[in-house]
Amino acid sequence: MLINISKIKKGLCFKMNNKYYKIIYFLHVKPGKGNAFVRTKIKNLHNGNIIKNNFSSGVKINKIEIKSINYIFLYKKNNNFFFINKINYNQIILSKDFIGKKKIKFLKENVNVIINFINEYKNNINIPLSLKINKYIYLKVKNTKNIIKGNTINKIYKKSILENNIIIYTPLFIKKGDIIKINTTNNKYIERVKKK
């Protein structure tokens, strides 16, 4: 859907040069000399990069709609990852390259994710754009060193290997088999979860 640049607003998503962007800042500028324009900061929806871009007054941009849908990770087969829609049970297959290494390491059976889709209006077909994993996730400690009582000091950390084979630093009291909450954005330990 083509719209005039004068009608843009913060949060609007659009297609430009076969890439998808989101408006995060804009300002209508009317200089004393020369033509009016719109100064913007736009976020690349593929890689998250933010760039500055000026649009001449009267230019039309291709508005798109982004849909965010909840899915559950089912399983991996070769380089394909299978997810199921939590509402209608439709399945989707995403490639290893699409998801990216940083997110793949947090995927385990039954983990909830959000998949963002693009709808370009003209053909009403949803195109996968990106996958988002929850900021916090719960994982079991697969292996770690046991520390003898008396050697524990506050704010001292040790390496622990989690069930997905990533290594993070945890407090000394964490033991093999513990369930811990970690921050997926920085791989940091948050807390130990009490077993039910």
C-alpha positions, 0 to 999 in steps of 0.5 A: 500500500503506497502512502504519502511520506507526509502521513508517516508516523512512529512505528510505521513499517515499510519496504524500500529497496527490497528491505523492510524498515520501521520508522523510529523517529521523524521530523518534517523540515521546511528550510528557508531555501529549497524543498521541504523534506522529512528527516527520519531514523529508520530501523532495518527489520532484518538486522536491527541496524538504525540509519538516518534517511531523508525523504523528499516531500511528496514521495510515496513509500510502500507501507507494510503490516507486521504480524507477531504470532506465538509459536512453540518450537517442536524439533530440529531436523538437519538444518530445519527447525519446526514450529507450531502455531499455539492457536490454530496448530499450523506448522512452519519450518524455518532454516538455521540461517533464518533464525541465526546462531545466537537464537538457535542455542536457546531453542529446546523442545516446547520453548515459546517464541514469537515469529514476526511476519510481513503482510504486503497487502497486495497478495495477502501472503505472510512472509516470515521476517524474524524470530524472537525468543523470550528475554528469560528462559529456564534451563537445566545445569548439565555439568558444573564443579561442586564447591566445598562449603567454606570456600564460598564467597559472595559474588564469586562465579564458576563455569556451568554447562547448560542442557543446550551446551552453552557455558555461563557463569553461575554462583558457586551454590549452583549444582548439576541438575538445578534449573536456572533462569537466564537472560537470553540477551546477554547469557547471564544467570538471573536466579535458581528456580525452586523445583516443584 
